[in-house]
Amino acid sequence: MNIVRHKGLTICELPLHGGLLGGDLTGPDLIGEAYEADPDIIVVPISRLAPGFLDLSTRIAGEVFQKMEQYGRRLVIQGDIAKEVAASKALHDFVYETNRRGHHLFVPDHESLIARLG
């Protein structure tokens, strides 16, 4: 786990390998994994997403984002999901709206996250 501090925010970046978010790792589990760092933002690489996470009909993503919000944490999904977004209007709209609101984010890489945070 990598901890980064940026403009007063504590960002916890999960490693590329480990439990899958939306599979064996739930929103509360994710918060527990990062608990010691007391992060404002938890960054999950796409390699840590359970199959079906980006298929909105499974409702996995919505449930995870909702739990993160309930616990007062921001979730960032980091990695290239352009192919999945291009293949699904629902996912395209979800990613667009999520990024427009800006509380939770989908970003292609760390540099994009830092740029979004200002």
Backbone bond lengths (Angstrom), bond angles and torsions (degrees), N, CA, C in turn:
res aa  C-N    CA-C-N  psi(-1)  N-CA   C-N-CA  omega(-1)  CA-C   N-CA-C  phi
1 M - - - 1.453 - - 1.526 108.07 -
2 N 1.314 115.11 131.02 1.454 121.12 -179.31 1.529 108.57 -107.90
3 I 1.322 116.62 129.47 1.462 121.75 178.93 1.523 108.39 -107.89
4 V 1.334 115.15 127.20 1.457 121.73 179.44 1.516 107.55 -124.70
5 R 1.302 116.42 140.54 1.463 120.80 174.54 1.529 107.51 -112.28
6 H 1.335 114.74 131.57 1.463 119.89 -178.19 1.524 108.59 -145.87
7 K 1.314 115.91 117.54 1.466 122.65 176.42 1.529 112.42 49.21
8 G 1.314 115.98 47.44 1.459 121.53 177.27 1.514 114.93 81.16
9 L 1.323 117.86 0.73 1.465 121.66 179.06 1.526 109.99 -102.83
10 T 1.316 115.41 140.85 1.456 120.82 173.48 1.526 107.27 -100.05
11 I 1.319 114.79 120.86 1.462 121.93 -176.88 1.517 108.35 -112.90
12 C 1.311 116.16 123.54 1.464 122.19 178.32 1.516 108.29 -106.49
13 E 1.338 115.54 115.33 1.459 120.83 -179.87 1.523 108.63 -101.73
14 L 1.316 115.86 117.18 1.456 120.16 179.27 1.526 110.86 -72.77
15 P 1.322 116.76 150.13 1.468 119.91 177.35 1.528 110.87 -67.38
16 L 1.319 115.96 163.67 1.463 121.79 -177.94 1.522 113.40 -64.05
17 H 1.329 117.02 -27.19 1.463 120.78 -175.86 1.516 110.61 -118.46
18 G 1.323 115.55 142.37 1.454 121.82 179.81 1.515 109.08 154.52
19 G 1.325 115.53 -165.20 1.457 120.95 179.62 1.520 111.32 -57.59
20 L 1.332 115.14 152.96 1.459 120.89 -177.21 1.527 110.92 -96.66
21 L 1.329 115.63 123.56 1.455 121.77 179.07 1.517 109.78 -66.34
22 G 1.320 115.48 124.36 1.455 120.87 -177.11 1.513 111.68 94.05
23 G 1.314 116.91 -4.09 1.464 122.87 176.62 1.514 107.62 -116.50
24 D 1.323 115.84 -102.67 1.463 119.79 178.55 1.526 112.38 -83.18
25 L 1.321 118.02 -2.31 1.461 122.71 -179.44 1.522 108.62 -124.26
26 T 1.327 117.12 115.24 1.464 122.39 179.28 1.527 109.98 -93.54
27 G 1.312 116.78 172.95 1.465 120.97 175.73 1.520 112.26 -53.93
28 P 1.348 118.50 -51.77 1.472 119.35 177.87 1.537 112.93 -61.26
29 D 1.338 117.34 -36.03 1.472 119.81 176.01 1.521 110.25 -61.84
30 L 1.324 116.03 -41.90 1.451 121.77 179.87 1.527 110.23 -60.79
31 I 1.300 116.30 -45.16 1.463 121.13 178.50 1.525 109.60 -63.25
32 G 1.334 117.08 -40.98 1.456 121.14 177.53 1.512 112.42 -62.39
33 E 1.337 116.56 -39.72 1.460 121.23 179.87 1.525 111.01 -62.78
34 A 1.321 116.23 -33.75 1.461 121.24 -177.96 1.523 112.63 -100.03
35 Y 1.324 117.97 5.44 1.464 123.57 -170.50 1.523 113.76 -53.44
36 E 1.308 116.48 -45.66 1.459 120.44 -174.97 1.528 112.23 -59.78
37 A 1.317 117.27 -33.76 1.465 121.65 -179.72 1.531 111.66 -77.60
38 D 1.337 117.78 -15.99 1.463 123.51 -176.07 1.531 110.74 47.73
39 P 1.341 116.39 56.86 1.468 119.61 -173.74 1.519 113.92 -76.95
40 D 1.314 114.25 151.51 1.457 121.15 170.14 1.521 109.05 -82.32
41 I 1.342 114.96 -35.09 1.458 122.20 -175.97 1.521 108.96 -129.47
42 I 1.326 115.86 134.51 1.463 121.35 174.74 1.527 107.28 -115.19
43 V 1.334 115.06 123.12 1.461 121.59 -178.09 1.524 108.47 -102.54
44 V 1.333 115.20 124.27 1.458 121.78 179.70 1.525 108.67 -115.42
45 P 1.341 117.32 120.47 1.470 119.05 176.58 1.526 110.15 -70.18
46 I 1.324 116.73 151.21 1.465 119.52 -177.37 1.523 112.20 -61.36
47 S 1.316 117.38 -22.27 1.472 119.72 177.19 1.523 111.73 -65.81
48 R 1.348 117.64 -14.55 1.457 122.35 -179.77 1.529 112.47 -101.62
49 L 1.338 117.82 12.15 1.468 120.89 177.63 1.522 109.34 -92.65
50 A 1.324 115.21 135.18 1.466 120.34 177.44 1.519 109.66 -67.06
51 P 1.343 116.43 150.93 1.466 118.65 173.06 1.535 108.06 -55.43
52 G 1.281 116.04 135.61 1.461 119.47 -179.13 1.511 113.97 94.86
53 F 1.330 118.71 -12.17 1.465 120.49 -178.85 1.528 110.74 -57.99
54 L 1.329 116.95 -44.23 1.463 120.71 -177.47 1.529 113.27 -85.83
55 D 1.331 117.22 -0.12 1.465 122.19 173.53 1.524 106.15 -92.18
56 L 1.317 116.22 101.24 1.469 120.37 -171.79 1.518 113.60 -63.07
57 S 1.330 118.23 -19.92 1.462 119.91 178.46 1.530 111.63 -66.71
58 T 1.327 117.97 -18.99 1.470 120.70 177.74 1.531 111.77 -78.63
59 R 1.320 116.67 -18.22 1.473 124.07 -179.56 1.528 113.23 68.36
60 I 1.328 118.04 5.58 1.467 121.49 -178.33 1.525 110.54 -62.14
61 A 1.328 117.17 -51.71 1.464 120.75 -177.30 1.525 111.24 -58.91
62 G 1.316 117.20 -46.83 1.461 120.45 -179.48 1.514 112.67 -59.61
63 E 1.325 116.37 -41.82 1.466 120.33 179.54 1.523 111.44 -65.92
64 V 1.327 116.48 -41.40 1.469 120.13 -179.95 1.525 110.37 -65.98
65 F 1.335 117.31 -46.95 1.461 120.30 179.33 1.532 110.76 -60.70
66 Q 1.327 117.04 -40.37 1.469 120.68 179.55 1.529 111.03 -63.60
67 K 1.324 117.62 -43.61 1.473 121.05 178.67 1.526 110.76 -61.85
68 M 1.319 115.97 -42.77 1.473 119.11 179.89 1.527 110.09 -60.68
69 E 1.321 115.86 -40.87 1.457 119.71 179.16 1.528 110.93 -65.49
70 Q 1.320 116.91 -41.71 1.462 120.93 178.58 1.522 112.12 -59.66
71 Y 1.332 116.24 -33.94 1.458 121.12 -179.69 1.529 112.45 -91.44
72 G 1.318 117.20 6.14 1.458 121.09 175.76 1.518 114.53 70.35
73 R 1.321 116.37 29.76 1.458 120.62 178.87 1.520 109.55 -117.81
74 R 1.317 115.30 149.79 1.464 120.91 176.10 1.516 107.96 -98.33
75 L 1.314 115.70 138.98 1.453 122.01 179.66 1.517 109.20 -112.12
76 V 1.323 115.39 132.73 1.457 120.97 175.01 1.524 107.55 -122.06
77 I 1.320 115.67 125.55 1.454 121.82 173.08 1.530 105.61 -97.03
78 Q 1.341 115.71 120.79 1.465 120.30 -173.17 1.523 111.37 -116.30
79 G 1.314 115.07 125.36 1.454 120.96 177.51 1.517 110.18 146.55
80 D 1.301 115.34 172.35 1.455 121.63 -176.72 1.532 110.81 -85.67
81 I 1.322 115.29 108.92 1.469 120.60 177.42 1.534 110.45 -116.46
82 A 1.331 116.59 22.35 1.466 120.98 -176.74 1.527 111.75 -57.55
83 K 1.312 117.48 -40.12 1.464 121.19 -179.12 1.533 110.50 -63.53
84 E 1.321 116.74 -45.12 1.464 121.06 179.65 1.528 111.15 -66.05
85 V 1.332 116.94 -40.20 1.463 121.65 179.58 1.527 110.31 -65.18
86 A 1.336 116.71 -41.56 1.468 120.67 179.58 1.525 111.92 -65.68
87 A 1.316 117.19 -28.22 1.465 121.59 -176.70 1.529 113.60 -86.69
88 S 1.337 117.94 -9.01 1.463 120.39 -175.19 1.522 111.40 -140.24
89 K 1.333 116.45 114.02 1.465 119.21 177.27 1.522 110.60 -62.97
90 A 1.323 117.32 -38.06 1.475 120.43 179.36 1.526 110.72 -61.52
91 L 1.327 116.93 -45.44 1.466 119.94 179.11 1.526 109.93 -66.98
92 H 1.320 117.50 -41.48 1.466 121.03 177.16 1.521 110.15 -54.91
93 D 1.340 116.26 -48.83 1.462 120.84 -179.01 1.525 111.46 -64.96
94 F 1.337 117.24 -39.64 1.461 121.85 179.42 1.535 110.73 -63.56
95 V 1.323 116.66 -47.49 1.470 120.68 179.62 1.529 110.10 -64.08
96 Y 1.325 116.85 -44.49 1.463 120.93 179.52 1.533 110.66 -58.61
97 E 1.321 116.06 -49.63 1.472 120.10 -177.67 1.527 111.58 -67.04
98 T 1.323 116.96 -40.02 1.468 120.77 177.78 1.527 109.64 -60.05
99 N 1.318 116.95 -48.89 1.461 120.54 -179.38 1.525 112.24 -68.49
100 R 1.326 117.28 -32.11 1.469 120.46 178.05 1.523 110.80 -64.61
101 R 1.331 115.80 -43.73 1.468 120.43 177.89 1.524 110.45 -66.48
102 G 1.338 116.09 -39.70 1.451 120.65 173.28 1.515 117.69 84.16
103 H 1.330 117.94 -5.12 1.471 118.28 178.70 1.532 109.19 -70.88
104 H 1.306 116.42 -54.43 1.461 122.85 172.24 1.531 105.97 -102.98
105 L 1.328 116.48 157.99 1.457 118.85 -176.25 1.517 112.69 -142.14
106 F 1.304 114.92 154.48 1.455 124.04 165.76 1.523 104.67 -115.09
107 V 1.330 117.81 122.69 1.463 121.58 179.69 1.528 109.10 -134.59
108 P 1.343 116.73 149.66 1.462 118.66 -179.63 1.526 114.01 -75.68
109 D 1.361 117.39 -27.16 1.463 119.90 -176.12 1.532 110.42 -159.90
110 H 1.322 114.76 174.45 1.469 121.40 -177.58 1.535 111.41 -60.87
111 E 1.314 116.80 -41.80 1.466 120.88 -178.49 1.528 111.09 -61.03
112 S 1.315 116.57 -39.05 1.466 120.92 177.96 1.521 111.02 -65.99
113 L 1.326 117.05 -36.97 1.461 120.57 177.26 1.521 109.97 -62.69
114 I 1.316 116.57 -50.23 1.474 120.13 -179.37 1.524 110.70 -60.26
115 A 1.323 117.34 -40.00 1.472 120.79 178.24 1.520 110.96 -63.32
116 R 1.337 117.66 -39.66 1.469 121.74 179.34 1.528 111.48 -66.27
117 L 1.330 116.24 -34.01 1.459 120.08 -178.94 1.530 112.30 -78.22
118 G 1.328 116.32 -12.49 1.462 121.10 176.84 1.486 115.61 85.40
